[in-house]
Amino acid sequence: DTAVSQTPKYLVTQMGNDKSIKCEQNLGHDTMYWYKQDSKKFLKIMFSYNNKELIINETVPNRFSPKSPDKAHLNLHINSLELGDSAVYFCASRPGTENGYTFGSGTRLTVV
Amino acid sequence: GQQVMQIPQYQHVQEGEDFTTYCNSSTTLSNIQWYKQRPGGHPVFLIQLVKSGEVKKQKRLTFQFGEAKKNSSLHITATQTTDVGTYFCAGRSSNTGKLIFGQGTTLQVKP
């Protein structure tokens, strides 16, 4: 049983397209995150949700819109994709405020 | 803003040699976490340190949290090829509560 699952694993798309990445966790965790990992492996937080409420929204372009239909799901929709959006996007979750994160296996997004 | 610096960026060692990565924060941390990411994989939580001067061990891995709670280190004794990967520290700011990841140290182990 996968704890934090993301789909798709790979996504290749053209500039200007709109795409979504889905994330689900079956751990019962309260908080979920989206992280972006660039080609230099730097992990940067994008969004954080706690019980469906947005609590962190870092300096991310408006083209990125997270949606949390319930506590177990956090999806990421990206409009008008740009070349610079190419990266690995990780979903993560944690049970409380002082615990380690459980990461999904990542979605490798390539914009051509 | 808060910064978490990690050095070195890369380290190549011969199997059996020791390895250490260092993490330094510009601000005091309430806790620090360590993660390992294998090539092509995702970050996996290793440990969390909370107390000033805390030292924790996991088999050949030793984690330390500085007295001032602004720095940390991960030491691996007698590296093995299975230790290959990128090790990230992530510090939680005492002021903002935000968790900031270091840039990671990528370890290569030659058999």
Backbone of each chain as ProteinMPNN parsed JSONL, in Angstrom:
{"seq_chain_A": "DTAVSQTPKYLVTQMGNDKSIKCEQNLGHDTMYWYKQDSKKFLKIMFSYNNKELIINETVPNRFSPKSPDKAHLNLHINSLELGDSAVYFCASRPGTENGYTFGSGTRLTVV", "coords_chain_A": {"N_chain_A": [[0.839, -1.195, 0.0], [0.716, 2.088, -1.024], [1.831, 4.98, 0.634], [1.877, 7.807, 0.163], [0.712, 8.791, -2.78], [1.321, 9.764, -6.114], [0.131, 10.981, -9.216], [0.452, 11.875, -12.663], [3.455, 9.802, -13.002], [5.324, 10.572, -14.829], [5.33, 13.367, -17.009], [5.029, 14.829, -20.007], [4.793, 17.677, -21.889], [3.568, 20.325, -24.005], [4.596, 23.755, -24.241], [2.429, 26.236, -22.926], [0.273, 24.608, -22.52], [-2.255, 23.278, -20.249], [-2.067, 21.491, -17.235], [-2.595, 18.86, -14.802], [-1.602, 17.546, -11.629], [-2.015, 14.832, -9.49], [-2.476, 14.014, -6.019], [-2.564, 11.749, -3.352], [-2.978, 10.708, -0.003], [-2.872, 8.023, 2.273], [-2.488, 7.969, 4.945], [-3.766, 9.29, 6.913], [-2.886, 11.774, 7.627], [-2.687, 15.246, 8.679], [-1.653, 17.447, 7.34], [-0.654, 18.548, 4.132], [1.615, 18.914, 1.345], [3.087, 20.658, -1.45], [6.078, 20.365, -3.177], [8.737, 21.689, -5.147], [11.352, 20.377, -7.045], [14.289, 21.353, -8.422], [16.643, 21.163, -11.196], [19.057, 21.182, -9.913], [18.577, 19.854, -7.649], [17.451, 21.274, -5.59], [15.078, 21.658, -3.078], [12.047, 23.194, -2.944], [9.465, 24.683, -1.138], [6.082, 24.92, -2.172], [3.279, 25.01, -1.681], [1.135, 24.593, 1.191], [-1.263, 22.692, 2.879], [-3.614, 22.384, 5.485], [-5.839, 20.238, 6.787], [-7.583, 20.719, 4.561], [-7.371, 23.459, 4.387], [-5.662, 26.248, 3.08], [-2.434, 26.998, 4.135], [0.2, 27.747, 3.678], [1.538, 29.647, 1.131], [3.841, 30.03, -0.974], [6.045, 32.202, -2.872], [4.796, 31.689, -5.598], [3.961, 31.53, -9.038], [0.75, 32.713, -10.233], [-0.254, 30.943, -12.006], [-0.112, 28.473, -10.967], [-2.241, 26.447, -9.203], [-3.386, 25.099, -6.303], [-5.537, 22.46, -5.107], [-7.617, 21.184, -2.632], [-9.715, 18.771, -2.157], [-10.437, 17.15, -0.053], [-9.14, 16.021, 3.133], [-7.339, 14.059, 2.485], [-6.421, 14.442, -0.05], [-4.529, 16.369, -2.342], [-4.299, 18.311, -4.994], [-2.582, 19.603, -7.882], [-2.836, 22.147, -10.13], [-1.707, 23.398, -13.184], [-1.52, 26.171, -15.17], [-1.017, 27.347, -18.528], [1.662, 26.342, -19.193], [5.214, 26.75, -18.838], [8.627, 26.697, -20.058], [10.354, 26.855, -17.903], [8.994, 25.608, -15.92], [9.615, 23.017, -15.885], [10.533, 20.327, -13.941], [10.893, 18.249, -10.993], [8.063, 17.432, -9.222], [7.055, 17.122, -5.959], [4.766, 15.654, -3.792], [3.858, 15.778, -0.371], [3.259, 14.676, 3.009], [2.344, 15.087, 6.495], [1.761, 14.115, 9.925], [1.449, 15.894, 12.109], [2.516, 18.963, 13.677], [5.164, 18.677, 14.336], [6.679, 16.627, 13.031], [8.32, 14.246, 10.838], [8.313, 14.437, 7.239], [6.384, 12.588, 4.847], [7.128, 11.689, 1.693], [5.781, 11.635, -1.642], [6.377, 9.689, -4.65], [7.039, 11.409, -6.639], [6.555, 13.584, -9.512], [7.738, 13.836, -12.649], [7.974, 16.541, -14.537], [8.129, 17.65, -17.797], [8.49, 20.278, -19.908], [8.102, 21.114, -23.206]], "CA_chain_A": [[0.0, 0.0, 0.0], [1.514, 3.299, -1.12], [1.379, 5.927, 1.636], [1.599, 9.044, -0.557], [0.802, 8.427, -4.201], [1.154, 10.851, -7.057], [-0.031, 10.609, -10.621], [1.252, 10.783, -13.219], [4.857, 9.76, -12.606], [6.001, 11.376, -15.85], [4.415, 14.227, -17.76], [5.707, 15.609, -21.034], [3.752, 18.486, -22.489], [4.056, 21.493, -24.739], [4.408, 25.088, -23.648], [1.106, 26.811, -23.1], [-0.778, 23.678, -22.108], [-2.674, 23.212, -18.845], [-1.974, 20.116, -16.762], [-2.825, 18.63, -13.374], [-0.944, 16.437, -10.94], [-2.857, 14.447, -8.355], [-1.793, 13.427, -4.867], [-3.435, 11.164, -2.33], [-2.265, 10.027, 1.086], [-3.745, 7.139, 3.052], [-1.877, 7.903, 6.27], [-4.562, 10.039, 7.88], [-2.145, 12.978, 8.019], [-3.462, 16.493, 8.634], [-1.047, 18.481, 6.509], [-0.087, 18.108, 2.858], [2.484, 19.916, 0.749], [3.701, 20.506, -2.76], [7.438, 20.854, -3.299], [9.333, 21.649, -6.478], [12.784, 20.093, -7.012], [14.848, 21.74, -9.707], [17.702, 20.295, -11.734], [20.151, 21.161, -8.941], [18.035, 19.087, -6.522], [16.977, 22.123, -4.519], [13.674, 21.425, -2.733], [11.426, 24.443, -2.534], [8.052, 24.505, -0.839], [5.172, 25.733, -2.967], [2.012, 25.17, -0.967], [0.854, 23.698, 2.3], [-2.667, 22.655, 3.284], [-3.918, 21.681, 6.723], [-7.276, 19.939, 6.806], [-8.192, 21.371, 3.394], [-7.186, 24.905, 4.411], [-4.341, 26.694, 2.627], [-1.709, 27.677, 5.2], [1.421, 28.318, 3.119], [1.542, 29.882, -0.307], [5.089, 30.733, -1.226], [6.017, 33.047, -4.07], [4.575, 30.828, -6.751], [3.096, 32.224, -10.002], [-0.687, 32.426, -10.164], [-0.572, 29.844, -12.917], [-0.173, 27.258, -10.154], [-3.38, 26.512, -8.279], [-3.632, 23.856, -5.583], [-6.925, 22.243, -4.682], [-7.706, 20.081, -1.677], [-11.126, 18.428, -1.994], [-10.578, 16.614, 1.295], [-7.868, 15.971, 3.862], [-6.442, 13.042, 1.936], [-6.061, 14.759, -1.432], [-4.05, 17.71, -2.684], [-3.966, 18.305, -6.411], [-1.898, 20.805, -8.361], [-3.164, 22.466, -11.514], [-0.791, 24.398, -13.723], [-1.995, 26.779, -16.426], [-0.058, 28.002, -19.431], [2.979, 25.828, -18.806], [6.409, 27.388, -19.39], [9.805, 25.831, -20.027], [10.932, 26.891, -16.564], [8.218, 24.783, -14.988], [10.169, 21.657, -15.928], [11.117, 19.992, -12.64], [10.188, 17.146, -10.338], [7.144, 17.952, -8.22], [6.799, 16.14, -4.908], [3.726, 15.828, -2.791], [4.298, 15.239, 0.911], [2.294, 14.854, 4.088], [2.835, 14.787, 7.833], [0.622, 14.014, 10.827], [1.292, 17.014, 13.023], [3.412, 20.082, 13.401], [6.549, 18.388, 14.675], [6.984, 15.283, 12.552], [8.937, 14.157, 9.526], [7.417, 14.403, 6.084], [6.376, 11.419, 3.969], [7.047, 12.19, 0.324], [5.374, 10.776, -2.75], [7.48, 9.287, -5.519], [7.372, 12.519, -7.523], [6.085, 13.687, -10.89], [8.739, 14.539, -13.462], [7.298, 17.351, -15.557], [9.008, 18.195, -18.829], [7.763, 21.17, -20.818], [8.902, 21.24, -24.442]], "C_chain_A": [[0.872, 1.243, 0.0], [0.967, 4.335, -0.172], [0.987, 7.263, 1.013], [1.786, 8.73, -2.034], [0.497, 9.622, -5.084], [0.942, 10.29, -8.446], [-0.123, 11.865, -11.472], [2.691, 10.815, -12.707], [5.714, 10.602, -13.569], [4.954, 12.155, -16.63], [5.236, 15.059, -18.726], [4.63, 16.36, -21.796], [4.345, 19.705, -23.175], [3.798, 22.771, -23.958], [2.999, 25.569, -23.921], [-0.025, 25.904, -22.682], [-1.102, 23.828, -20.63], [-2.624, 21.743, -18.422], [-2.228, 20.056, -15.263], [-2.022, 17.44, -12.882], [-1.792, 16.124, -9.708], [-2.025, 13.818, -7.255], [-2.818, 12.941, -3.861], [-2.582, 10.527, -1.257], [-3.268, 9.231, 1.917], [-3.24, 6.967, 4.481], [-2.713, 8.597, 7.336], [-3.88, 11.309, 8.356], [-2.988, 14.237, 7.835], [-2.958, 17.47, 7.582], [-0.429, 17.874, 5.263], [0.626, 19.266, 2.187], [2.729, 19.604, -0.728], [5.081, 21.146, -2.712], [7.871, 20.751, -4.751], [10.829, 21.376, -6.309], [13.365, 20.383, -8.389], [16.001, 20.815, -10.091], [18.914, 20.212, -10.807], [19.731, 20.484, -7.642], [17.546, 19.953, -5.374], [15.479, 21.916, -4.323], [13.05, 22.705, -2.219], [9.943, 24.238, -2.292], [7.226, 25.44, -1.712], [3.909, 26.05, -2.169], [1.953, 24.194, 0.201], [-0.623, 23.813, 2.658], [-2.775, 21.885, 4.585], [-5.42, 21.483, 6.803], [-8.053, 20.748, 5.772], [-8.022, 22.883, 3.364], [-5.771, 25.262, 3.964], [-3.644, 27.44, 3.756], [-0.378, 28.262, 4.736], [1.236, 28.454, 1.612], [2.769, 30.713, -0.599], [4.987, 31.517, -2.531], [5.978, 32.19, -5.322], [3.669, 31.58, -7.724], [1.642, 31.8, -9.889], [-1.115, 31.308, -11.085], [-0.674, 28.509, -12.17], [-1.329, 27.393, -9.163], [-3.58, 25.151, -7.622], [-5.115, 23.726, -5.253], [-6.944, 21.027, -3.77], [-9.173, 19.757, -1.441], [-11.438, 17.808, -0.634], [-9.186, 16.445, 1.891], [-6.847, 15.033, 3.229], [-5.931, 13.371, 0.541], [-5.583, 16.194, -1.565], [-3.559, 17.659, -4.121], [-3.329, 19.632, -6.799], [-2.23, 21.004, -9.834], [-2.242, 23.583, -11.986], [-1.322, 24.879, -15.074], [-0.815, 27.312, -17.225], [1.381, 27.62, -19.113], [4.111, 26.507, -19.56], [7.586, 26.422, -19.259], [10.388, 25.722, -18.617], [10.161, 26.082, -15.532], [8.73, 23.346, -14.963], [10.928, 21.384, -14.631], [10.456, 18.703, -12.167], [9.336, 17.751, -9.224], [6.823, 16.835, -7.232], [5.643, 16.582, -4.037], [4.249, 15.223, -1.496], [3.195, 15.451, 1.932], [2.977, 14.61, 5.417], [1.663, 14.85, 8.794], [0.392, 15.241, 11.691], [2.311, 18.073, 12.727], [4.884, 19.751, 13.654], [6.94, 16.972, 14.272], [7.665, 15.334, 11.198], [7.897, 14.048, 8.428], [7.522, 13.051, 5.389], [6.157, 11.942, 2.564], [6.464, 11.136, -0.61], [6.571, 10.504, -3.636], [7.823, 10.344, -6.568], [6.734, 12.427, -8.896], [7.126, 14.491, -11.663], [8.037, 15.226, -14.609], [8.334, 17.914, -16.523], [8.16, 19.013, -19.791], [8.64, 21.414, -22.04], [8.319, 22.328, -25.356]], "O_chain_A": [[1.677, 1.441, 0.911], [-0.242, 4.567, -0.155], [-0.089, 7.794, 1.289], [2.896, 8.436, -2.478], [-0.441, 10.382, -4.843], [1.502, 9.255, -8.807], [-0.728, 12.845, -11.037], [3.09, 11.773, -12.045], [6.684, 11.245, -13.169], [3.848, 11.675, -16.878], [6.041, 15.894, -18.313], [3.672, 15.764, -22.288], [5.499, 20.062, -22.939], [2.896, 22.843, -23.124], [2.443, 25.344, -24.996], [-1.157, 26.356, -22.504], [-0.34, 24.417, -19.863], [-3.078, 20.862, -19.151], [-2.099, 21.052, -14.55], [-1.794, 16.47, -13.604], [-2.227, 17.022, -8.986], [-1.008, 13.175, -7.513], [-3.8, 13.62, -3.561], [-1.578, 9.88, -1.555], [-4.363, 9.704, 2.221], [-3.52, 5.966, 5.14], [-2.407, 8.507, 8.525], [-4.259, 11.864, 9.387], [-3.867, 14.303, 6.976], [-3.736, 18.228, 7.002], [0.228, 16.834, 5.317], [0.305, 20.433, 2.412], [2.599, 18.468, -1.182], [5.249, 22.286, -2.278], [7.444, 19.863, -5.488], [11.502, 22.051, -5.531], [12.995, 19.759, -9.384], [16.291, 19.831, -9.411], [19.709, 19.277, -10.905], [20.454, 20.54, -6.647], [17.253, 19.439, -4.295], [14.704, 21.987, -5.277], [13.464, 23.242, -1.192], [9.241, 23.685, -3.138], [7.604, 26.585, -1.961], [3.531, 27.21, -2.009], [2.601, 23.147, 0.213], [-1.165, 24.917, 2.729], [-2.114, 20.863, 4.772], [-6.18, 22.448, 6.879], [-9.06, 21.38, 6.09], [-8.475, 23.533, 2.422], [-4.799, 24.654, 4.413], [-4.189, 28.409, 4.285], [0.122, 29.198, 5.36], [0.838, 27.515, 0.922], [2.75, 31.939, -0.489], [3.957, 31.489, -3.205], [6.984, 31.996, -6.005], [2.702, 32.208, -7.294], [1.339, 30.672, -9.499], [-2.221, 30.781, -10.959], [-1.247, 27.545, -12.675], [-1.38, 28.343, -8.381], [-3.903, 24.17, -8.292], [-5.842, 24.712, -5.135], [-6.371, 19.984, -4.083], [-9.818, 20.398, -0.611], [-12.554, 17.922, -0.127], [-8.181, 16.698, 1.228], [-5.641, 15.195, 3.415], [-5.09, 12.649, 0.006], [-6.155, 17.113, -0.979], [-2.537, 17.043, -4.424], [-3.515, 20.648, -6.13], [-1.946, 20.148, -10.673], [-2.026, 24.574, -11.288], [-1.541, 24.088, -15.992], [0.228, 27.673, -16.68], [2.21, 28.476, -18.802], [3.999, 26.802, -20.749], [7.557, 25.473, -18.475], [10.847, 24.662, -18.194], [10.622, 25.894, -14.406], [8.324, 22.552, -14.114], [11.849, 22.118, -14.27], [9.588, 18.143, -12.836], [9.84, 18.496, -8.384], [6.38, 15.752, -7.614], [5.561, 17.733, -3.608], [5.006, 14.254, -1.529], [2.312, 16.289, 1.751], [4.049, 14.007, 5.476], [0.681, 15.546, 8.535], [-0.755, 15.589, 11.973], [2.908, 18.089, 11.651], [5.761, 20.496, 13.214], [7.469, 16.211, 15.083], [7.595, 16.341, 10.494], [6.763, 13.628, 8.653], [8.591, 12.443, 5.341], [5.134, 12.561, 2.272], [6.623, 9.933, -0.408], [7.658, 11.03, -3.399], [8.796, 10.188, -7.307], [6.416, 11.341, -9.382], [7.368, 15.663, -11.376], [7.562, 14.577, -15.541], [9.292, 18.57, -16.114], [7.228, 18.498, -20.409], [9.779, 21.864, -21.92], [8.853, 22.578, -26.436]]}, "seq_chain_B": "GQQVMQIPQYQHVQEGEDFTTYCNSSTTLSNIQWYKQRPGGHPVFLIQLVKSGEVKKQKRLTFQFGEAKKNSSLHITATQTTDVGTYFCAGRSSNTGKLIFGQGTTLQVKP", "coords_chain_B": {"N_chain_B": [[15.658, 36.586, 4.468], [15.162, 33.407, 6.141], [17.892, 31.152, 5.858], [19.256, 28.029, 4.975], [22.191, 26.47, 4.894], [24.153, 24.019, 3.329], [26.95, 21.933, 3.404], [29.505, 19.648, 2.232], [28.675, 20.269, -1.285], [28.995, 18.14, -2.976], [30.398, 14.87, -2.515], [32.878, 12.517, -2.897], [33.735, 9.326, -1.985], [35.814, 6.565, -0.989], [34.683, 3.266, -0.659], [34.134, 2.312, 2.665], [35.387, 4.457, 3.801], [34.86, 7.323, 5.96], [32.165, 9.746, 6.145], [30.953, 13.072, 6.218], [28.404, 15.492, 6.471], [27.483, 18.918, 6.666], [25.337, 21.293, 8.175], [24.083, 24.535, 8.264], [22.295, 27.149, 9.774], [20.87, 30.414, 9.295], [19.311, 31.398, 11.242], [17.965, 30.7, 14.539], [16.896, 27.405, 15.218], [13.936, 25.451, 15.771], [13.747, 22.773, 15.459], [15.499, 20.183, 13.65], [15.55, 18.309, 10.687], [16.52, 15.331, 8.925], [16.952, 13.98, 5.705], [17.093, 11.389, 3.199], [17.754, 10.973, -0.196], [17.62, 8.727, -2.686], [19.254, 8.154, -5.876], [17.107, 9.116, -8.466], [14.965, 8.733, -6.854], [12.722, 9.545, -4.094], [12.715, 11.976, -1.393], [13.429, 10.578, 1.785], [12.451, 10.415, 5.077], [14.737, 10.55, 7.735], [15.462, 11.261, 10.43], [14.679, 13.314, 13.313], [15.882, 16.051, 15.15], [15.705, 17.721, 18.214], [16.5, 18.812, 20.674], [18.936, 21.025, 22.146], [22.313, 20.372, 21.482], [21.823, 17.716, 21.051], [22.42, 14.275, 20.292], [22.02, 11.655, 18.078], [21.879, 8.229, 17.066], [21.823, 6.02, 14.293], [22.481, 3.026, 13.526], [25.181, 3.057, 11.459], [25.033, 5.763, 11.161], [25.371, 8.985, 12.522], [23.846, 11.651, 14.072], [23.932, 15.099, 14.83], [22.929, 17.916, 16.776], [23.564, 21.276, 17.08], [24.76, 23.186, 19.94], [23.798, 25.788, 20.007], [21.627, 25.515, 18.481], [21.678, 26.103, 15.758], [23.08, 24.755, 13.929], [23.915, 21.603, 12.393], [24.935, 18.175, 11.98], [25.618, 15.291, 9.964], [27.028, 12.209, 10.196], [28.562, 9.522, 8.619], [29.797, 6.41, 9.255], [32.285, 4.305, 7.949], [31.475, 4.01, 5.053], [29.129, 2.524, 2.745], [28.186, 1.113, -0.448], [25.489, 1.272, -0.575], [24.907, 3.596, 0.695], [24.87, 5.633, -1.073], [23.565, 8.624, -2.437], [21.542, 11.625, -2.036], [21.775, 13.718, 0.689], [19.713, 15.561, 2.716], [19.354, 18.302, 4.917], [16.846, 19.818, 6.926], [15.641, 22.621, 8.304], [13.618, 23.901, 10.907], [12.34, 27.022, 11.438], [12.531, 28.886, 14.459], [11.192, 31.226, 14.69], [9.361, 31.622, 12.501], [8.281, 29.141, 11.997], [8.512, 27.837, 9.624], [9.691, 25.221, 7.477], [12.763, 24.809, 6.122], [14.642, 23.576, 3.493], [18.018, 22.466, 3.163], [20.56, 22.655, 0.568], [21.406, 20.178, 0.003], [23.658, 17.349, 0.11], [25.413, 15.465, -2.099], [26.338, 12.181, -2.134], [28.79, 10.04, -3.345], [29.9, 6.744, -3.596], [32.701, 4.841, -4.059], [33.212, 1.531, -5.029]], "CA_chain_B": [[14.884, 35.486, 5.009], [15.926, 32.294, 6.702], [18.648, 30.333, 4.932], [19.886, 26.822, 5.502], [23.306, 26.156, 3.999], [24.644, 22.666, 3.552], [28.223, 21.664, 2.733], [29.788, 20.085, 0.864], [27.604, 19.981, -2.231], [29.272, 16.786, -3.468], [31.476, 14.169, -1.841], [33.178, 11.182, -3.422], [34.567, 8.596, -1.029], [36.055, 5.145, -1.25], [33.907, 2.437, 0.269], [34.844, 2.086, 3.918], [35.767, 5.749, 4.382], [33.789, 8.045, 6.643], [31.561, 10.874, 5.42], [30.209, 14.01, 7.062], [27.789, 16.657, 5.841], [27.214, 19.936, 7.667], [24.169, 22.126, 7.901], [24.123, 25.757, 9.068], [21.145, 28.022, 9.591], [21.095, 31.815, 9.625], [18.486, 31.716, 12.412], [17.8, 29.6, 15.488], [15.914, 26.407, 14.772], [13.224, 24.705, 16.812], [14.184, 21.399, 15.234], [16.112, 19.946, 12.35], [15.267, 16.982, 10.164], [17.419, 14.846, 7.886], [16.323, 13.124, 4.696], [17.97, 10.791, 2.198], [17.109, 10.764, -1.484], [18.419, 7.898, -3.587], [19.147, 8.614, -7.274], [15.836, 8.809, -9.098], [13.94, 8.467, -5.845], [12.148, 10.665, -3.382], [13.311, 12.128, -0.059], [12.917, 9.698, 2.837], [12.754, 10.962, 6.401], [15.65, 9.743, 8.538], [15.448, 11.547, 11.856], [14.457, 14.69, 13.73], [16.57, 16.445, 16.366], [14.954, 18.822, 18.82], [17.159, 19.423, 21.835], [20.265, 21.602, 22.006], [23.387, 19.431, 21.746], [21.345, 16.332, 20.935], [23.117, 13.339, 19.413], [21.26, 10.417, 17.862], [22.556, 7.283, 16.183], [21.082, 4.982, 13.591], [23.514, 2.12, 12.999], [26.442, 3.749, 11.135], [24.756, 7.185, 11.01], [25.327, 9.775, 13.753], [23.288, 12.971, 13.841], [24.158, 16.022, 15.942], [22.31, 19.231, 16.739], [24.471, 22.157, 17.792], [24.329, 23.766, 21.217], [23.047, 27.009, 19.737], [20.493, 25.115, 17.624], [21.777, 26.749, 14.446], [23.813, 23.905, 13.012], [23.733, 20.167, 12.581], [25.797, 17.366, 11.114], [25.337, 13.87, 9.768], [28.286, 11.495, 9.981], [28.41, 8.105, 8.284], [31.027, 5.645, 9.5], [32.546, 3.177, 7.045], [30.433, 4.066, 4.032], [28.865, 1.386, 1.871], [27.601, 1.576, -1.708], [24.062, 1.542, -0.335], [24.762, 4.941, 1.262], [24.844, 6.588, -2.182], [22.344, 9.409, -2.531], [21.656, 13.012, -1.598], [21.325, 13.9, 2.066], [19.193, 16.898, 2.952], [18.883, 18.738, 6.212], [15.706, 20.729, 6.826], [15.536, 23.282, 9.592], [12.373, 24.64, 11.16], [12.641, 28.287, 12.11], [11.85, 29.14, 15.736], [10.37, 32.426, 14.54], [8.279, 31.521, 11.513], [7.74, 27.78, 11.932], [8.683, 27.268, 8.287], [10.746, 24.218, 7.297], [13.57, 25.165, 4.958], [15.6, 22.53, 3.151], [19.342, 22.785, 2.658], [20.727, 22.333, -0.849], [21.727, 18.763, -0.119], [25.006, 16.856, -0.173], [25.327, 14.229, -2.876], [27.422, 11.257, -1.785], [29.116, 8.942, -4.249], [30.786, 5.791, -2.926], [33.378, 3.966, -5.021], [33.411, 0.209, -4.418]], "C_chain_B": [[15.786, 34.38, 5.524], [16.636, 31.512, 5.6], [19.227, 29.137, 5.671], [20.927, 26.381, 4.484], [23.854, 24.785, 4.357], [25.935, 22.483, 2.763], [28.759, 20.299, 3.128], [28.608, 19.789, -0.055], [27.749, 18.556, -2.762], [30.419, 16.191, -2.657], [31.632, 12.797, -2.476], [34.095, 10.501, -2.421], [34.769, 7.174, -1.521], [35.217, 4.367, -0.24], [34.746, 2.136, 1.51], [35.297, 3.378, 4.58], [34.559, 6.371, 5.079], [33.341, 9.246, 5.818], [30.806, 11.755, 6.408], [29.641, 15.135, 6.206], [27.337, 17.604, 6.941], [26.095, 20.855, 7.213], [24.226, 23.34, 8.828], [22.959, 26.656, 8.732], [21.497, 29.448, 9.979], [20.291, 32.229, 10.86], [18.38, 30.49, 13.316], [16.663, 28.687, 15.038], [15.206, 25.775, 15.959], [13.523, 23.209, 16.667], [14.832, 21.283, 13.876], [15.838, 18.502, 11.951], [16.301, 16.63, 9.1], [16.677, 13.866, 6.992], [17.398, 12.556, 3.783], [17.16, 10.579, 0.927], [18.046, 9.95, -2.367], [18.282, 8.436, -5.008], [17.845, 8.158, -7.91], [14.683, 8.59, -8.133], [13.393, 9.727, -5.208], [12.791, 10.784, -2.003], [12.615, 11.217, 0.949], [13.39, 10.233, 4.177], [13.645, 9.995, 7.173], [15.431, 9.984, 10.027], [15.101, 13.015, 12.093], [15.199, 14.914, 15.046], [15.889, 17.693, 16.904], [15.75, 19.567, 19.894], [18.551, 19.95, 21.494], [21.322, 20.55, 22.366], [23.004, 17.972, 21.574], [22.18, 15.532, 19.944], [22.273, 12.076, 19.305], [22.007, 9.535, 16.884], [21.552, 6.323, 15.559], [22.126, 4.12, 12.898], [24.78, 2.906, 12.696], [26.247, 5.265, 10.981], [24.67, 7.854, 12.366], [24.889, 11.187, 13.402], [23.529, 13.827, 15.084], [23.418, 17.32, 15.696], [23.163, 20.138, 17.602], [23.876, 22.744, 19.057], [23.464, 25.004, 21.008], [21.816, 26.754, 18.863], [20.475, 25.897, 16.312], [22.563, 25.89, 13.457], [23.627, 22.442, 13.375], [24.693, 19.429, 11.668], [25.282, 15.94, 11.058], [26.665, 13.197, 9.42], [27.978, 10.032, 9.685], [29.76, 7.427, 8.454], [31.113, 4.501, 8.508], [31.474, 3.067, 5.97], [30.345, 2.778, 3.222], [28.206, 1.919, 0.604], [26.112, 1.88, -1.554], [23.824, 2.921, 0.27], [24.667, 6.011, 0.182], [23.5, 7.313, -2.217], [22.616, 10.844, -2.132], [21.023, 13.14, -0.226], [20.93, 15.351, 2.273], [18.968, 17.121, 4.439], [17.719, 19.687, 5.955], [15.482, 21.313, 8.206], [14.222, 24.04, 9.723], [12.692, 25.877, 11.987], [11.848, 28.422, 13.402], [10.888, 30.312, 15.607], [9.141, 32.188, 13.679], [7.61, 30.151, 11.482], [7.925, 27.124, 10.577], [9.846, 26.275, 8.27], [11.474, 24.531, 6.003], [14.607, 24.078, 4.728], [16.947, 23.141, 2.766], [19.452, 22.308, 1.223], [21.068, 20.868, -1.074], [23.197, 18.497, -0.355], [24.859, 15.53, -0.888], [26.558, 13.381, -2.62], [27.564, 10.176, -2.846], [30.108, 8.042, -3.523], [31.376, 4.849, -3.969], [33.636, 2.622, -4.364], [34.871, -0.228, -4.448]], "O_chain_B": [[17.005, 34.417, 5.362], [16.06, 31.242, 4.546], [19.63, 29.229, 6.831], [20.6, 25.976, 3.368], [23.998, 24.439, 5.53], [26.003, 22.838, 1.587], [28.502, 19.833, 4.238], [27.65, 19.133, 0.353], [26.759, 17.855, -2.971], [31.296, 16.909, -2.175], [30.681, 12.024, -2.585], [35.13, 11.056, -2.051], [34.012, 6.656, -2.343], [35.072, 4.787, 0.908], [35.912, 1.755, 1.412], [35.563, 3.401, 5.782], [33.41, 6.006, 4.829], [34.045, 9.698, 4.915], [30.118, 11.268, 7.306], [30.32, 15.662, 5.325], [26.874, 17.178, 7.999], [25.939, 21.148, 6.028], [24.397, 23.192, 10.038], [22.663, 26.902, 7.563], [22.314, 29.676, 10.871], [20.551, 33.275, 11.454], [18.674, 29.372, 12.892], [15.626, 29.137, 14.55], [15.8, 25.586, 17.02], [13.546, 22.477, 17.657], [14.724, 22.186, 13.046], [15.891, 17.593, 12.78], [16.881, 17.507, 8.46], [15.889, 13.041, 7.454], [18.464, 13.145, 3.608], [16.036, 10.077, 0.961], [19.12, 10.413, -2.749], [17.297, 9.106, -5.318], [17.516, 6.972, -7.898], [13.561, 8.296, -8.547], [13.577, 10.833, -5.717], [13.35, 9.813, -1.494], [11.389, 11.099, 0.967], [14.579, 10.473, 4.382], [13.367, 8.799, 7.261], [15.238, 9.041, 10.796], [15.213, 13.848, 11.193], [15.153, 14.074, 15.945], [15.541, 18.603, 16.151], [15.679, 20.791, 20.003], [19.252, 19.384, 20.656], [21.242, 19.916, 23.418], [23.782, 17.083, 21.919], [22.592, 16.039, 18.901], [21.862, 11.502, 20.313], [22.686, 10.026, 15.982], [20.59, 5.882, 16.187], [22.595, 4.453, 11.81], [25.412, 3.391, 13.634], [27.21, 5.977, 10.698], [23.984, 7.364, 13.262], [25.484, 11.839, 12.544], [23.363, 13.375, 16.217], [23.291, 17.772, 14.558], [23.458, 19.799, 18.748], [22.658, 22.796, 19.228], [22.509, 25.234, 21.749], [21.063, 27.676, 18.552], [19.42, 26.298, 15.82], [22.698, 26.25, 12.287], [23.241, 22.093, 14.491], [25.203, 19.992, 10.699], [24.611, 15.455, 11.969], [27.334, 13.58, 8.46], [27.225, 9.387, 10.414], [30.75, 7.84, 7.85], [30.126, 3.81, 8.258], [30.664, 2.141, 5.981], [31.324, 2.055, 3.038], [27.721, 3.051, 0.583], [25.55, 2.66, -2.322], [22.682, 3.374, 0.354], [24.41, 7.176, 0.487], [22.443, 6.704, -2.051], [23.763, 11.238, -1.916], [19.885, 12.724, -0.008], [21.724, 16.261, 2.032], [18.458, 16.245, 5.138], [17.625, 20.288, 4.885], [15.174, 20.596, 9.157], [13.773, 24.718, 8.799], [13.241, 25.788, 13.085], [10.656, 28.12, 13.448], [9.89, 30.386, 16.323], [8.021, 32.509, 14.075], [6.489, 30.02, 10.991], [7.537, 25.971, 10.394], [10.851, 26.463, 8.956], [10.882, 24.52, 4.924], [15.352, 23.705, 5.634], [17.007, 24.192, 2.129], [18.554, 21.638, 0.713], [21.025, 20.376, -2.201], [23.9, 19.316, -0.947], [24.262, 14.589, -0.364], [27.685, 13.814, -2.861], [26.604, 9.492, -3.2], [31.053, 8.531, -2.903], [30.649, 4.148, -4.672], [34.208, 2.56, -3.276], [35.201, -1.314, -3.973]]}, "name": "protein", "num_of_chains": 2, "seq": "DTAVSQTPKYLVTQMGNDKSIKCEQNLGHDTMYWYKQDSKKFLKIMFSYNNKELIINETVPNRFSPKSPDKAHLNLHINSLELGDSAVYFCASRPGTENGYTFGSGTRLTVVGQQVMQIPQYQHVQEGEDFTTYCNSSTTLSNIQWYKQRPGGHPVFLIQLVKSGEVKKQKRLTFQFGEAKKNSSLHITATQTTDVGTYFCAGRSSNTGKLIFGQGTTLQVKP"}
